[in-house]
Amino acid sequence: MEELTSAQKSTVSKSSSDRLRLLLMRSGYAEEVVLGWSRDQLMSKYAELLVQGWDAAAVARPVDPELEKARMAHEKEIEGQKNELREKEHNAERERNELERQKYELRVAEGGVNHAGTFGERENGTA
């Protein structure tokens, strides 16, 4: 760890053991081996990788095509459900507006609303 910059030392020491294990396995170490190491060993091995110039961000995860297809299908299904819900909400709003319009027309027909759209006095003197 002596060869690392202060920022790298800080990163190594602040990383959780699980994070270090994950990074070491991504670099090619076998899971069984990594799981058997102590925290000091994990930090030491990861420090060695950093000294060699290994960049965790540059390592691409392998993508399982079948898993990716399933993920995309699931996202498409969720998006369809969201669209369906939005359509139902839109229809419900349209129905509420139609009911309000019908109520208004009924009040107008009964003489309870003046031309300005506000409630006024009816012919018999009640509001």
N, C-alpha and C positions, 0 to 999 in steps of 0.2 A: 504494500500500500504506500510505501515511501515514494515511489515513482509517480504517483498520481498528483494531479493539481489539487488545490484545496477544495475547489468546487466538486471534483470527482470524489474526493475523500468524503466530503459531506454527503453526497448522493449515496455512496455505498453505505455509510454508517446509518443514514436515515431510512434506507430502504428496509422494508419488513423482510423477515426470513422467507415468507411465502413469495414475495416479489423477486427476491434473489434466486429462489429455486426456479421460478418460472423463467426468468431471464437465462439462467444457466441451461435449462432444458431446451430453450429456444436456440441456444448457441450450439447444441449438439450433444450435451452430456446426457447420459441415460438417466431416466427417472429414478430407477432403483438406487443408483449411485448418489444422486443429488439428495434424495430423501434421507440417506444415511449420514449426511454431513452435519456437523455442528454449525452454529451461527458464524463462528470464527472462520471455519473452513469455507462456508458459503461466501463470506465477504472477501476472503483471500482469493478464491477462484474467480470471483467476478472482477476483482481488482486486476487480476492477471489478464483477463479479457480486455479490460479497458486500456491497459498498458499496451497491448498488442494492436489497439486501434479498432476493436470490435465495437460496432454501433448497434444497439438494440433496436433503434428506430428503423434501421435499414434492413433488418431481417423481416422478410415477408412470411406471413403465415400461409401454410398450404390450405387451399380451399377445396373442400369436397364438393364436386359438382352436384351430386344428388342432394346434399344438405343445402346447397345454395338454391337449387330448384324449389325445394320444400319451403325455404325461407321466403322466396319471391312469391310463391303461391299463397302463403299465409298472409303476406303483406297485401297482396291483391284482394284476398278475401276480406281483410279488415277494411281496406279502402272501399270495397263494395258495400260493406255494412254501414260505414260512415255515410256514404252517399245515400243509401236507403233511409237512414235516420234523418239526414238533412231534408230529404224529399218529404218524409212524413211530417216533420216539423213545419215545412213550408205549406203543406196541405192543411195542417191544423190551423196555422195562422190565417190562411185564406178562408177557411170555414168560419173562424172567429170574426173576421172582417165582414163576411157575408151576413152572419147573424146580427152583428151590430148595425149593418146597413138596413136589414129587414126591420129591426127594432125601431130605428130612426124613421123609416118610412111609415111604420104603423103609428108612431106618435104624431107624425105630420098629418096622416090621414085622420087621426082622431082630433086634430086641432091643438095639440099640446106643444107644438114647436112653431115659433114664428119664422119668418123668412130668413132671419139672420142665423138660424140654426140653434138658437137658444130656447130654453123653455119659457113660455110666456103664459099669460092668464088665458084660460079657456073662456068660452062664451058665458058659462054659468058663474064665472068669478073665481074658480079654484085653479090652482096651479097644477 
